[in-house]
Amino acid sequence: MCRTPDSPDSAGPSVPPWNSIPLWQAANRSLAQALGRHRPRLAPAIALAGEAFALLGQLAPVMTALGNLTCSRCLSPCCERARVWFDFRDLLYLHLTGQPRPPAQLREDLHEPCRYLGAAGCRLPRQLRPWVCTWYLCPSQTTLLGRGGRHPLGLVRRQLGAVAELRREMETAFIRAST
């Protein structure tokens, strides 16, 4: 079953992980300490995170253009209703690429909108958003990409798949280095 950002998960949590600022800060401190302890063995994980960051940078203009064409006209924006949050892989990616972490999780409660939703869309830079906020293509975006052009749907999906695989490999490399 394909899980979209707004599909309810009956077995899932009722609140996002690290949903308070103190918990968010503690999670980031803990991960930073683990990375510091295992830094000499983290080169493969760091390289994979860097590849994912670069590929996301290549995808950013396409994803931003899609958002500009669809999100501003959407009557039910994902950022208001989707049950998404930063997960462990997202935090690991941010730490391994040396990127700044947002000051808090997307939301404290799954029934509130994303705290980074601004008047003009997401206030987080494209490459620093949770992965689910990038890989999910709404029906309107899928239709636009399906029309072809410079960025056909198949190409974008392959690039998103490549980032997803790099993120899985990054996490596996981190686990190997830290055990």
Secondary structure, DSSP 8 states (H G I E B T S, - for coil): ----TT---TTS-SS-TT-SHHHHHHHHHHHHHHHHHHGGG-HHHHHHHHHHHHHHHHHHHHHHHHHHHHGGG-SS-HHHH------HHHHHHHHHTT----SS-S-SSTTS--TTEETTEE-S-GGGS-HHHHH---HHHHHHHHT-TTS-HHHHHHHHHHHHHHHHHHHHHHHHHH-
